[in-house]
Amino acid sequence: MATAHKPAGIGTPLSRVDGIAKVTGEARYAAEHFAEGVLYGVIVSSAITTGRIAAIDDAAARAVPGVVEVMTHANRPETSSRDAPYQDQVAPPGSPFKPLHDDRIIFAMQPVALVLADTFEAARYAASLVRLDYEAAPHNTDFAVSLGEAFLPSKPRDNYVPPKARGDAEQAYADAPHKVSGEYHLATEHHNPMEMHATTVIWEGDGKITVYDKTQGPQNVQAYLAGIFGFKAADVRVLNPYVGGAFGSGLRPQYQVHLATLAAKMLERSVKVVMTRQQMFTHVHRPEAVQNIRIAADADGKLVSIINNAITSTSRYENNMENVVPWALIGYASPNASGDYKIAPRDTHTSGDMRAPGAATGVTLFEIAMDELAYEAGVDPLVFRETNDSDIDAMNGKPFSSKELRKAYRAGAEAFGWADRSAAPRSMRDGSELVGWGVATGIWDAQFSKTSASAKLSANGHLEVASAASDIGTGTYTVMTQLAAETLGLAPDQISARLGDSALPTAPVEGGSWMAVSVGYAVQLACREVGEKLLKAAGKVDGAPLGKAGIDDVEFVGGTIRLREDPSRSVTFVDAMRAADLPSIEAQATANEGPLGIGGMVSQMRKSRHTHSAIFAEVKIDEELGVIRVTRIVNAVAAGRIINPKTARSQIVGGVVMGIGMALHEETFMDNRLGRFMNHNYAEYHVPVNADVGSIDVIFVDEHEPELPLGIKGVGEIGIVGTAAAIANAIFHATGRRVRSLPITIDKLLDE
């Protein structure tokens, strides 16, 4: 099927089709849906970290006018007591948290009650009056202490890839002339999307509910609620048409959706529950990490040994693991390499996926060590990376499906002006400020996940495409629109995209940078089927202008089907459907990766598929005060074929800004006496704002990707991977001081 002359197909910088709805307030988020007689629920959080509830006094709360119920573990409706229904599609191994299940407290600020009232104000006031007595138990939330309990689970998380050793890394390290050894640390980070986790449950009667939830997977939440509360799956409809950011915090159902549904079932009324900003710090977070790295090079600057060992934090009740270690073993061509990974349990909620989980931590910390070794070996940090770049997946011995990292190195270096860099630390200045330039490499999976989509063409020429996929701000609405336009040759204003509804064709949880290629290909397949039905209908038009043309003989342009060889012979969509007496044409398709791969291509089992990037950063640092400014970043990305350069650039820019936060700002502080994260607000948990963000230049280098559909790779996460390392490396170049713990705050640069 032809793709020429498409008005808004692949490669077009189309503005977001959902943009107007978002900037005008037309878009409604989870807490902005209303139902007659809705009750407002306010969560009461525990005051201890571990132990049990000894007594609950809710009399004062119940006396507040407008209060309907105070729900606790003692009076809640019956729910499943088994672990299995609580283990959602992306849950790690272990025993999931069950809100209000019993009197046990297993992490600080755990929900212990839900106050329900006719108004939010009454519920909030009454929640402050609930009194609980506790029997506290000893706890540990100190990561340093938890390292002594670190272990490798017997059943690691499904997506965890155990690192594969090669050669004799220990002996090669001992014999090498240039080596670096150190412990590198990343602080706990919280996702902090603008939209807080919220749920509105509309009680439909007859045991049916409609749920508006902040989630990255409506069908995941649907299965979770049906399994726990005994609903038929068809009686639970979950919608998330708009999501105000998530970054991984919405991969799993969070406890507010459980509480809201529990209350709705108990009272047979509609219920709305919204977490406070403080409560947003009581669930999933990027795990704290230490990475012990030893790397060595020979006299020519060639890597001869990589030893990469990491420990990250998890809860005591679930074993969350990430792919922290393998990235270095995959990307660099050292003949000797080994890795080890363990997790350390703490009395917190389970850590979880946050933008580019595993890679944002593992690549970043390793790239700082790589920079150290480059200086130790006396080699330009960019040349050092180019020299040691591997043409194959060095850990698995597989070829890459595509890899244009070296092209990204060259394009990024030229745009940044790397050739003008003065090599010695502290050798570049701008007035009273020290200037530093740093570089790092990024790598992330290029994934595909089984996805279904439908397409419906109406007799008026309007096309609707639909899937249960989510758009968490990544541009899925626009991707679906552009792939439909690419396939059927329609203008964007003739196409509408529906998503974020569990009743729509099956789609995976949004994450891993797989949604664009997965739902995009499913939309294309569904639209192709519509096109084939259209062509068949066109055969009934008087005179048969298209003759006996097959699907490969025609192209779809501007609402018409026309012959490739003779565009003057054409049939409009409307005429074809009228001739066949079709009020609409519908199709549904599933994009799946079977034994032969996608569309007959070689499957993922044969090759290693990744996106790559080269990040260049400039910092300026006040020599006396230690104030750091990130003034320039150039991020050159190799990510296959770019669907929409405008929205793709926005994704990279967003990732880079989060990388600035990882490098300089984001850190959640634990008071280990209380077992509680203390800076649980935007005032004290710092994220980069406009004044912290300088020039960001994004370059997409040409890359032919033969294995993924349409040659597309995702870009939602590659932007953050390695960015913090480039900044940290620039700080060393500016100051001569190597900091191995992120974020790099002023105190870490001041003389002791």
N, C-alpha and C positions, 0 to 999 in steps of 0.2 A: 504494500500500500504506500502510495507516495506521501512524502512529508514536505514537498516543496510548496511554497506560496502559502504557508499556514500563517494566520494573522497573529497568533500569540503562542506559538509552540515552543519547543525546547530551544533555549538560547535567548529568548526574548526577555528583556528586563521589565516584565510586567509588574505594576504596582500591586500590592496585596489586595486581593478581591474582598477581604474582610476588613480592610483598613478603615473604610468610612464608618462601618458599624461600630468599630472600636472607638474611634475618636469622637463620635457623636453621642455615645452612650446608648446606642441602640442594642449593642451586644449585652446580653445579660449573663452574669456569672452565677455560680452555684447558690450564693446567698441572696440573689436578687430575683428569685422566683417566688411567687406568692400564691397562697391558697386561702380560701375562706376559713376562718376559725383556726388559723395556724397557731401553734404554741411555740414559744421561744425557749430553747434550752440553753442553760449556762452550766458549764462543767466546773465542778469542784475538784481541785487537785490536791494530792496528798502532801502532807507536811514533812514526811520522813522518806528515806530512800529505800530501806528494807525493813520488814517486820510484818505486823498484822494490825488490822483495825480491831480495837477492843470494844468500842462502843460508838454509836452515832446518836446525836441529839439533833433532830431536825424540827423540833416543835416551833421554834421561833421563825424558822423559814416558812413553815406551813401556815403560820398566822399572817403572813404578808398578804394583803389583798391582791387577788389576781393569780396567786400561786395555785396550780392545779395538782402538782405531784412533785415529790422528791424521790427520785429513783436511785436505789443503791443495790448492792449485791444481795441485800436481805429481802428485797421485795420485787425484784425484777422478774419478768416473765421467764419461763423455761427456755433455755437454748441448748444447743449441742455441747456436750462436755468433751467430745473427742477433739484431738488436734487436727485431724484431716480437713474438716470443713474450713478451718481458719488458715490453712496453708494455701494462700492464693497462688496465682500462676508464676509469680517471681519470688516466692518465699524461699529463704535459705533453709537448710535442714535445722531441725530442732522442734521446740514446743512453742508455737506462736503465742503472743500476748492475747489474752481473752478479757476484754474490758468488763468490769463489774462482775467477774466470774465468781470470785470468792473474797475472803477477807485478807488475802495476801497482798503485800506491797513489794514490788520487785524493782522499781526505779523511782527516782524523785519526780514529784508532780504528776504521778500516775493518776488518771481519773478515778475518783472514788464515789462521786455522786453526780447526778444531773438534775438540776432544778428546772421545772417547767412551769411557765406562767403565760398569761394572756398577752403580756408585753415584755419586751426585752428588759426594760428598766426594772420591772418587778422581779424578774428572774435573776438579774444580776445582783440586786440588793439582797434578795433572799439567799442567794448562794453564799454571800458573805456571812450569813448568820448560821450556817450549818456548822456544827461543832463535832469534831471527831477526837476520840481518845485512841492512842496507838500504843502498841508494845513494839518498840524499836529493836532491831537486830543489828549486829555489826555489818558494815558494808565496806567495799573498796571501790572507789572510782578513780584512784590514782593510776594513771597509765604506767608510770615507772614501776610501781609495785606489781601491776598485773603482768608485766613482762616475765616475772618469775613463774607464772602459770601458763605461759604460751605453749600452744600445742597445735598439731596438725590433725584435724578431725579424720576419723576413719572413713567418713563419707563426705568429702568436700562438696561444696556447692556445684551444681551441674555445669555452670559456665567457667569454673575455675580450671585453668590449664596448668598442670604441674610442669615446672621447668625441666627440660631435658639437658643433662650434662653432656659435655663432649671433651675429649682429651683429658689432660691432667692439669687442672687449673691451679691447684696448690703449688705444684712443683714449678710450673711456668712462672707463677707470681714470684716465687722465691728466687728464681734465676734472673729475672728481668732487671735491666739497668734503670728503668724509670717506672715508678709505682706510686700509687696513691691509696691510702687506707683511711676510712673514716665512717662515722655514724651520722646519718642525715635524717632530719626530723621534719614532719609536717604536723601542724596543730590540727585539732578538731575544727571542722567547718560546718556551718549550718546553711541550708539552701536559701532560706529567706526570699521566696518569691513575693511579689507585691500582693497577690491575692492570697489571703490566709485560707487554710483548709476549712471548708464549709460544706454543709449538706442541707438540702431541703427535701424532706420526704413528704409527698402528697398521698394521703390515704384515700384510695379510690373506692373503698368498700369491697365486699366480697373477697377479702383477702388479697387484694391487689394494691400495689404501690408503684408510684412513679418517683424516681429519685434523681435529683439534680445534685451532682457531686463534683468536687474538685478532684479529678483523677486523670491519670494518663491512660486508663484502660477501662471503658465502661462495661465491657463484657467480663473483665476480671472482677469488678465490683459486683456485677449481677450474680456471678457464680458464687462469690463469697457470701453474699446476703442470702441467697437461696439455700445454700448448704447449711448455714448456721441457724437460720430462723425457720426452716422448713417450708419456705414458699416454693411453689412451682416456678421454674425458671421463666415460663411465659408470663407469670404474674408479677415479675419484677422487671421494670424498665428503667435503665440507668442512662442519664443524659449528661454530657459535658461538652456542649457545642462551643463554649469558649472557656479557656483556661488562662488565668492570669499568671503565667509562669509556673514552673514546677521543678525543673532541673534534676528530676529523679525523685523528688519528695512525694510525687503522686503515683509512683509505680505500684506501690502496694496500697490497699485500702487503709486509711488512717482511722484512728479510733473514733473520730466524730461521726463517721458514717454508720458505724456500729451502734453508737449511742442514740443517734437520731432514729434509726430504724427500730431499735429496741423499744424506745419510747412510743413511737407511732403504733407499734403492734400492741403495746401494753394498754394504750389509751384509745386506740382506734381513731386517731386524729392526726392531722398533718403536723409536722414538727420541723423546726429549723434550728440547727446547731452550728455555731461558728467558733472556731478556736480564737483565743486572744493571741496577740503577737507573742506574749510570754509563753503561751502553751505551744507555739510553733517550735519552741526549743526543747520540747519534751518527747519528740519522736525521732524520726530518721535523721542521720547526719553523716557527713563524710568521716570515715574512721581516722583517728589519730594514727600516725605511722612512724616507725623508725626503719631505716634501710641501712644495713651495714654493707658497705661497698669496698671491695678491693679490686683495683684494675691496674694492669701493667702493660708497658709498651717496650719494644726493642729499641735499639739505637737509631733506627730509621723512622721511628714514630708509628710503627705498626703494632696494633694491639696483639698481645700474646696471652693475656689472661683476663677473664671477667669472673669475679666471684660476687654474687648479688643475693643477699639475704635480707628478708623483710619480715616485720611483725606489725600487724594492724589490730585495732581494737574491735571487739564485738560485745554482745551482751552475754549474760550467763545462760540465757534460755534459747538462743539461736546462734548458729555458727555462720556469720556472714564472712565470706571470703571474696576477694577481688583478684583480678589478674595484675598484680603489682610487679612481679619479678620478671616474667618472660620477655618483656619488650626489648631490653638491652641484648638478650641472647638471640633475639630474632633479627634485629637490625644491624648489628655490627659483626664484622668478619673475623673475630678472634678464633683461632683454632682450638683454644681451651676455654671452657666456660662452665660454670655451675651456678645453681641457684637453690634457695631454700625459702619456704614461706610458712609462717605460723600465725595464729591469731591468739589474742590475749583477752580473756573475759573480764568484764567489769560490770558493776551493778548499775547499768544504764539501760535505756531502750536500745534495741538492736541498731547498730550502724547500718548504713545502706548506700545504695548507688547515688552518687552526685556527679553531675556532668563529667563524662569520660571517666567512669569509675575504674580504678586501678591504674590506668595510663596517666591520668592527671597527677597522681601521686608518684608512681614508679618511674615514668619517663622523666618527670621534672627533677626528681632527686638524683637520678642517674646522670642526667645531662649536666648537673652541677659538678659531679665527680669527673665527668669527661672533660669539662673545662679545666679543672685542676690538673689533670694529667697532661693536657695540651701544654699548659704553662711549664709543667715539670719537664716535659720533653723538649721544650723550646720550639714548639711548632704552632703556627697560627691556628687558633681554635676552629676556624672554618676549614682550613686545609686538613687539619687532623680528622675532622668528621668525614670529609670527602675521601680521604685516604682509607679510612676504615669502614666505609659504607659497604654493606654486603649486597651482592647482586641477587642472592637467593635468601629465602627465609633460613637463616643460619642455624636456628635451633631445630627446625623440623626437616631441613634438607629439601625443601620444596621450592620450586620457582615461584616468584610472585606473578600474579595474574597481570599486573602492571605496576611499574614503579618509576616515577620520573622525579625522584628526590634530588638527583644531581642537577636536573634542569631547574628545580626550585631553588637550590643553593645559588646557582648562577644568577637567576632572575632577581632573587631577593638581595643578593650582594650588590648587584649593579644598581638597583633602585635605592638601596640604603647608602651606597658610597663606601662600602667596606674597604675598598682598596686604599682609602685615605686614612685608615686607622693607624694611629701610633701604637706600636706593640706594647710598650712598657706601661705597667700600671702607674697611675697618678701622673701621666705625661700629657693629658689633654685637659684644657681649661676653657671656661667661658667666664671671664671676669673673676668673681669670687667663688664661682662654682667649679667643682671637679666634674669632668665629663667622662663617661664610660660607655663603651660599646660592647655588647654581648651578643652571642649567637647560641641557638639551641635547635635541636631537631624534634619534630613531633611525629608520632605514629599512632594510628587508631585503626580498629577493625573496619573493613568495608563489608557490611553484613546485608543479608536478605532474609526476610521472614514470610512465611506463607500468609497470604492476604487475599481476601475476596472483595469484589466491588460489583456494583450494578450500574447499568446505564439505561435511561429511558428517554427516547426521542418522541416528543409530542408532534401532532399534526401541524402545529403552528411553527415548527422548526426549532423549538426550544429543547435543549438537552439537559437532563439532570443526571449527575453521577453521584454515587453514594457508597459509603463504607463506614463501618463502626470505628474507623481510625480516629485518632485524636490529633488536634492541633493545639500544642501547648505554647504557641508563639513562634513555631518553627516555619509556618507557612504552608501547612498541608492543604488548606483550602485552595491556595494558589497553584500548588503542584498538581492537584487533581484537575483543576480547570485547564491548566496548560497542556497536560497530557491528553485531555479530551479534545482540546482545540487542535493539537498536533495530529490526532488520529482522524478526526472527522471534519477538519477544516472550518470550524465555526469560530466566530468572534467570541471573546470572553463574555460580552453582555448577552450572548445567546445560551450561556451555560451557567448552571447553578450547581454548587457542590454541597452535599449534605454529609455530615460526619458527626462523631461524638454521640452516638445513640446505639445502645445495645441491641436494638431491634433491626439494625442494618446488617449487611453482609459481614461476615466474621473478619476481624482484624486483630493483630496482636497488640499488646501493650506498647504504647509509643515510647521508644527509647533505643539506645544503641546506634543512633544515626541510620536506622534501617527503614524508617517509614516512607521517605520520599521515593526510594527505588521500589519498595514493596507495594505500596498502595498505587503508585504511579503506573507500575506495570500491570496491576490488576485492572485499573481504569482503562488502560490501553487495550487489554484483551477484551474487556466488556464492550468497549466502543468498536473494536474491530468486528465483533459479532453483530453489533447493530448495523455496521456498514455492510456486512454480507447480506443481512436481511433487507436492507435498503436496496441493494443492487438487485436482489431477487424481485422485489416489488417493482423496481423500475422496468423490469421486463414486461410488465402489463400495461405500460404507457402506450397509447396509440402510436403505431409506426415503429415502436421499439428503437428509439434513437441510439441506444447503446448496443444494439444487436445482441450477440451472444457473448459479450465481453465477460471475462472472469475478473475476480477481485484484483488480480495483479495487473489488469489492463486498464484500470480506472484510477482516478484520484478524486478526493473529496475537497472541494474548495468553495468557500462562501455559500454554503447551503445547497450546493449542486454536486451531482456525480457527473464526471466528464471523462471522456476517453483521453488517455495519455497522448496517443498519437494524433488525435484530432480533437482538440478542446472545444471546437464548435459544436460537436455532438455531445449534448449534455441533457440531464434531467434534474429538476429541482427536487429536493427532499419532499417538499409539500406535494408536488405532482405525483411522485412515486407512491407516496402513502395514500393519496386520494385514489389513484388507479387501483391499488390493491385493497381499498376500503379498510385501511388500518388507522384507527384513531391514535395509536402509539406503537412504538417498537421497543421492546424491552429485552435486555440480556443481562446475565450475571456470569462472572468468570472468577476463577481462582488462580492466582499466580503462585506457583509451587515449584520447588526445586527438587525434581525427581532424580532417578538413577543417572540420567544423562545430563543432569543440570537443567538450566533454564533455556527453553527454546532449542534444545539439542546441543547446547554448549557443554563444555566439560564442567563437572560439578566441583564444588568447593573442596572436596576431598583430595583433588589432584593438585591444587595450587593454593597459595597463601594470598589472601586478599586484604589490602590495607590502603588507607589514605596516608599521605605523608606531608610534612610541612617543614619549612626552614624559617625560623623566627629570628629577626634581628631587632635589638632594642638599644635605645640610647637613654641614658639617665644623666641628670645633672644634680649634684649634691652640694649643699652648702657645707663648706669644709669645717666651719666652726660649730654649726648647729646640728649637722647631720640630717637635715631635711632632704628627702629624696623626691625628685620629680621625674616621672617617666615622660620624656618629651617627644619621643618618636618610636614607633614600632612598624616594621615591615614584616608582613606574614605572607610568604609565598607558599601556595597550597597546590598539591597534586591530588585532585579528587575526581578524576575521570571527566565525564561530560557534565557540564553545569546546566541544570534545567533553567535557572533564572539567576543571572549574575547579580541582579539587584538584591534579591532576598538572600541569596547565598552569601554575598558580601556582608549583609547584616548579621547573619549567623556567625561568621568569622569574627566580626567586630565584637559581638556580644561575648564570644568565647575569650577573646583577647582581654576584654574588660574584666571578666571573671579571673583571668590569669593575673592581671594587675592586682586584684584583690587577694589572690593566693600569695603573691609575692610580698605584698606590703601591708595588707590591712586585715584580712579575715582570720580570726582566731577566737574560739569560744573557750572562755576560762571556767575551770571547774573549781569550786570550793570543796575540797575533799572532806572537810569536816561535815558539811551538810550533804555532800554527794550531789550537788546541784550546779548546773551551768548558771553562772551569775550574770553575765552581760547579755541577758535575754531580751534585747530591744534594739531598735535601730540607732539609738543614741550611743550605745556602747559597743555593739557589734558593728564594726566599721566595714562598709562596702565602698568601692570607688564611686565617686560622684563626678559631675562634669569637670570640676577643678582638678581632679586627679588624672584625667584622661587627656593625653596630648594627641598628636597626629597618628592615625592608624591607616596604613596603606596596605590594601589586600590585593594580592596578585594570584590569579588562577593560571597555572601553567597548563599547556596542552598535554593531555594524557589520554591515550586510547586504552579503554578497558574492555577487553573482549568477552569477559565472563559474566558480568552483571548485566541485567536487562538495560538496553539502550545505552550501555556504557556509563551508567550513573553510579556514583558513590555518594554517601551521605556526608554532610558538612556540619552537622549540629554540634559535634564535639571536638573535632580536630583543632578548632581555634584556641581552645584552652590548653591543649597538650603541649608542654614545653615552654609556654609563654613565661611562666614564672621563673623558669631556669634561665632564659635569655636575660631577664631583668636582673636576677641574682648575679649572673656572670658579668653583666655590665657594671653592677655595683662593685664587684671585685676589681674590674679594670679601672674604675674611677678612683677607688680608695686604696687598693692593695690589701684590703681586709676580706678574707673569705668567711662568709657566714653560711653555716650548714643547717640552719634551722629556720623554717618559714612559718610565719611571715617575718620579713626583715624590718624590724622597727628601729626607731632612732637609738634606743638604748643599746642595741647590738652593734652599732657603729661607733659609739662614744668610747673613748679610752677608759679603761678600768682604773 
